[in-house]
Amino acid sequence: MGSVTEQREIHRTLDLALRVGEMLLSNGAGAADVTATMSSIAHHLGLRQALVDVTFTTLTMGYQESYDEPAVSVTRHVTHRETDFDDLTRVDHLVADLLSDEIDLDEARIRLAQIASTGHRAPRWAVTLSWGVIGAGIALLLGGDWVVTLIAAIAAAGIEVLQRYLSRLRLPFFYAQAAGGLFASLLAVSVAATDVNVDPSLVITASIVMLLAGLGFIGAIQDALTGFYITAGARILEVMMSTIGVIVGVSGGLTVGGLLGVDIALDPGAAGLTRFPLMVTGAAISAAAFAFAAYAPARVLLPIAVIAGVAAAIYLLLSERDVGRAWPAAMAAIFIGLISYTVSERVRVPPLVIVVAGIVPLLPGLSIYRGLSLLAADDYTGILAMITAIAIAIALAAGVILGEYVAQPLRREARRLEQRLAGPRLVGPLRARAVRRRKMHSP
């Protein structure tokens, strides 16, 4: 492709790259992936050495054709963040088609506009129902019986409806998380105040996991590992604020329960592995339901369920070996990272879709609730439980990234280790020129 000389073509190319980057970043892609994808698009369309700057809220691209020409700089702000795996997958396919010369710049711009303007493929009621299924699956994973499972499903669906209403009021997400935690804990307190023979603490724990699902753990750790510290810091702060919102809401509900004389303390060893098959099944159900709620393509739901179920089995079995909580979580996450790269190519979705859904059952809701319940009883060993929750979250994200580090060179460069792998690519092409080279040598 010849060098782009006309000012209009330069703006069109930069605009396409920026809009692609915006869609990727708003759907949870790491800054390294976004930067590499934008650079690949610009390079392929003739803008050699275009400068790309990605932060948590701003995307900037600059290009100077020669030292005698004025530089062109374009900026876009990321203001909308709602995970949509269908959009992420369609944008990923668009970039692959563009880099393999199956479509040109004009067609790419048309397709991207169609993706951006198309609504969600699943109706709202189905998404609410799927969040209820997530809560039910987590309750099964925690060893709850059918009554706990049913109540957890109602709590999760109610939280989704409540948060959707609060988002319409344009309240910050922190308050939506706090409201969700308060709703779940008050529902558990209400159940505990009745004569129903049920462990309400499992309902709260399942709700905590649901509220943590979809937060940017993976993107934050990926950005930190690949040197995008400003973006990593912003994402980590967002995750922390969202998690603190959950803690505030749940602790408020526990305080109300204490004032009413309702005890909903958690028995840490109640579940064990006595219902191992149901626990693994619950993990599989919750991961697939989360993928559906995030509008993932239907073809990837079953693989996600299988991967999450196996990962949960690894975690549960290792946890029984008295090796703590973080290491089993890391081993399960490494498995998810390793297998997701191969599976993602077969089902034609970015690996990010699989890993984000796959770690949902492993999120540290149990440790957070244990810490809150201990602190509510003036037992400051609850701080250790909170530290354990942080360690599990970091282990999950870092484990997934490590799995991708190992899987990508093994898959893409089977005969020799990939020398130019800049970071774990969870979305976008691994290397643009490799795509073009395959097309040039194809018969």
N, C-alpha and C positions, 0 to 999 in steps of 0.2 A: 504494500500500500504506500502510495506516495505521500510526501509531507503535506500536511494541511496548511495552506497559505492564506486562505480567505478568513477574515475576521469572523464572519458569520458561522463558518464551519467550526472554528475554534470554540466559539460560545456553545454551539450545539453539542459538541463532543464533551466539553466540560460539564454542561448541564446534565447530559445523560449519566456521566460518571457520578456526579453529585447526587442525583436522584436515586441511583442504584445504591450508593453508599448510605443515603438516608434510610432507605427501606431496610437494609441489612442492619444498621446500627439500632434502629427503633425496634427491631425484632430480636435483639439480644446478641448479635454477632460481636465478636471481639474487635477492638480497634485495629489489631494487626491484620485480621481478615479483611476488614473494610478498606484499609489502606492498600493492601495488595490487590484487591479486586478493582478498586478505582484506578490504580496505576496500570493494571493490565488492560483495562478498557481504553484508557488514554493512549497507551503505547501502541495498542493494536490499531487504533484509528488514526495514528500518525503523529500524535503529540509526544515526541520523545522527551524524556526527563521532565515530565510535568511534576510539579511539587504538590504533595498531598499532606494536609494537616487535619487530623481527626481528634476531636475532644468529645466529651460526653454529650454536649449539646450543640456543637458547631462542626460543620464540615467545610473546609476551604481547599480550593484547588487554584494553583497559579501556573501560568505558562508564558514563556518568552521565546518567540521564534528565533530571534537573533539579538545580539547585543545592540543593534541599531534600532530595533523595534520596541515599542512600549510593552511592558508586561501586562498580561491579562490575569485578573484575580476574581474569582467568583466564590460566594459563600452561601451556605444554606444552614438553617437552624433546625434542629430536631426538637419538635414541640409535642409530638404525639407518640406515645409508647404503649402499644398493645400487642402482645405476642400473637402473631398469626402465622403459623407454620405453613399454611397454604401459600400465602404471599411470599414467604421466604423461599419456599421450594420453587415457585414459578419464576422468581427473580434469579435464582441460581441457574435454572434451565435457560433463561434468557441470556445470561452472561456466557454460559457454555456455548450456546448457539452463535452468539456474536463472535466469540473468539475462534470458533471453527469456521467462520465465514458462511454459515448457513443463513444468516440474516445480515442486513446492512444497518447503518446508523438510523435511517428513517424508520425501518420496520421495528428496530429495537425501541425507539422512542414511542412508537404507537403501542407496542405490546406493554411497555412499562406504564403508559398512561391507562391502559385497560386494567392492568393489575391494581393500580392505585385507586381507580374509581369503582372497582367491583366490590360489593359488600361481602360479608362473611357468608360462606356456603351453608353453614348449619343454622337453623332457626334458634332464636333466643331461648325458647323453652327447652330445646334439646341440650343446650349448653348448661342451663341450670340443672337439668336432670343429671348430666354427666358429672357435675361437681358433687352432686349427692352420691353418685357412684364412687367418686374418689374418697369421700368420707367413709363410705361403707367398706371399701377395700382396705383403707388404713386401719379401720377398727378390726377387721379380720386379721390383718398382719400383727396387730397388738395382742391378739388372742381373745378378742371379745366374742360374746355369744350373739345370737340373732337379735336379742333385744338391744344390746349395745350397738350392733351394726345398723339397725333401723334408726335409732336415735341419732347416731353419728351422721347418717345419710340426711336426715331432716335438718340437722345443725348445719351441715355443709351447704345444702341447698339454700337454707335461710341466709347464711353468710353471703353467698353469691348474690342473692337478690338485694340484700342490704347494701353491699358494697357498690352494686350497680346504681342503686338509687343515690347513694352519696356522691358517686362520680358525676352524676347528672347535676348535682348541686355545686360541682367544681370545688369540692373540698380537697385539700391535700391528701395524698394517699396515706400518710401517717394516721390521720383520723379514721380513715376507712379500715385500716388494719386494727386500730384500737377498738373500733365499734365491732368488728368481727370477733375479736378475742373476748370482748365483754358479752356479746350475744351468746357465744358458745359456752362460756363459763356460767352465765346466769341460767341457761337451759339445763346445764348439768346440775346446778344447785337445785333447780326446781324438781328435777327427776330424783335427786337424792333426798329431797324432803318428802317424797311420797313413799308408799310401801312397795314400790317396784324393786325387785331383787336384781340390781344392776350396778356395775362399777362406773359411776359417772366420770371418773378421772380419765377413763379411756376415751370418752366422748371429747373431752377437752384436748387430750393429746392428739387425737385424729384431726381436730379442727386446727390445731397449731400447725400440723404438717401441711394441711390444705392451704393455710394462710402463707406459709413459707414457699409453697410450690410456685415456680415461675419467676422467683426473684433472681437477680443477676449474679448469683454466686460464681457460675462458670466464667462468664464474661469478665468479671472483676479479677479473678485469679489469672485468667489468660492474659489480660492486659498487664498485670503486674509482672508476670513471668516474661513477657515479650518486650518490656521496657516502656510501655505506655503508662507511665506512673500517674500523670494527671488524670487521665480517663479512669485508670484503676482506682485512684483515690475517690473520685466522684461516685463511681459505681459502688464501691465498698461503703461509702457514706450513705448512699441510697438504701442499700441492703440493711445497714445497721438501723437506720431510721424506721424502715418498715418492720424490722424485727422488734425494735423497741416498742413500736406501736402495738404489736401483738402482746408483748410482755405487759405493757400498761393495761390493756384491756382485760387480759386473763387475771392479772393480779387484782384488778378492781372487782371482778366477779368472785374471786376467792375471798376477798375482804368482806363482801356482802354475805357470802356463805358463812364466814366465821362469825359475823354479827348475828346471824340467824341460828347459830349453833349447828350448822350442817357441816359434817366432816366429809371431805372428798379427797383425802390424802391417797396417794398412789402406793400400792404395794409393788415394789420393783421386781420381785421375783414371782409374781402371780402367774404370768403366762408361761415362761420357759419355752420348751419345745414340745409341749404336750399336744399341740394341734399344728404340727409343722406343715402338713400338706395344705391346710386351710390358710395358714399364714403366708405361705409362698403364693397361693392362689390370690390372696388379698393384695399382695404386692403387684402381681401381674395385672389385676383388674384396675387398681388405682393408677398405675402408669399409663395403661391404654386409655383409661377415661380422661386423664389429664391431656394426653395427646389429642383426643377428640375435642376436648374443651378448648384447646389451642388451635383448632381447625387444621390438624395434620391430615394429609391425604389418607383415605381409608386403607390403602394397600400397606401402610406401615404400622397399623395398629396391632396386628398379630405379632410381628417381629418384636415390637416394643414390649408387648406383654411377656413374651418368652424371655427376652433379655433381662427385663426387670425381675421376673420370677427367679431366674438363675442367680442374678446378683443378690437378691434378698436371701436366697438359700446360702450363698457363700457368707454373707454377713451374719446370718443367724447361727450357722455352724461354727464360725470362727469366734463369735461372741461368747459361746459356751466354753471356750478354751482359756478363759481368764487372761486375755491379752488386751483388755481395755475395750473401748468403743471406737477409737479413731482408726486403729490399724485394720480391723475388719471392714470398716467403711472404706478405707483407702483401697484394700484389695478388691472389694466389690466394684468400686469405681474404676479401677484399672481394667477390670474385666469389661465393664461397659465401654470404656474408651477403646479397648482393643477390638472388640467385636463390632462396634457400631460403624467403624470405618468401612469394613468389608460389606456389612449388611446394607449400609446406606447406598452403596453403588448398585446393589442388586434391586433395591426398591426405589431408586432414583429420587432420594431426598438428601439434603445436607446432613452430615453427621450430627450437627447441633440439634436437630429435631429429635433424634434418638437419645442422645445423652441427657438433654434437659428433662425429657419425660422419664428416662430410666432411673434417674437418681431421686425422683419424687418419693418413693417408699422409704428411702434411706435418710431422709431429712431428719434433723435431731429434735423432733417434737417431744420425744420422751424425756430427753435430758433437760430441755427447757422447762417442761412442766415439773419435773422432779425438783429442779432448782427453785422454782417459784413456790412450790408447796413447802419445801424446807425453810425457805426464807420467811414465808408467812407464819411459820411456827417458831420464828426467832432462832432457827438453826442455821448458822452461817456456813455450814458445809454445803449449803445450796450454791454458794459461789463456785465451788469446785464443779458442781453439775453444770453451771453456766459456762465455765471454762471448757468442760468436756463438749458441750454443744458447739462452741466456737471451733474446737479442734476437729470435730466431726465434719462441720461445714467446710473447713479448709481442706481436710483430707479428701472429701468427696470431689471438690473442684480440682484440686491438684492431681488426684488419682486419675480422673478422666483425661486431663491434659497430658499426663504421662503416658496413658494408654494410647492417645493419639500420636504422641511423639514416636512411640515404638511402632505403631501400626502403619503410619504413612510411608516411611522409607521401606519397610518390609514389603508393603503392597506395591508401591509405585516403582521401587528400584530393587527388585528381587536379587539382582546379581551384585550390586554394590550399594553401600550406604549412601543415601542422598546427602550430598555435600552442601547444597544451597538451601536447605530447609530452614527458613527464617523463624518458624514458629509453628505451633499446632494449628492447622487450618481446619476450622470447624464449619466454614461455609466459603463458597467461591472456589475458583480453579486453583490447583496446586501451583501450576506455572503456566503462564499464557503461551510462551513460545513452544512448550512441549505439546500443547494442543494443536498449534499450527503446524508443527513438524510432523505430527502423525497424519494430519490431513494432506500435507504435501507428498508424503510417501505412500499414501493409500492408492491402490490401483484405480 
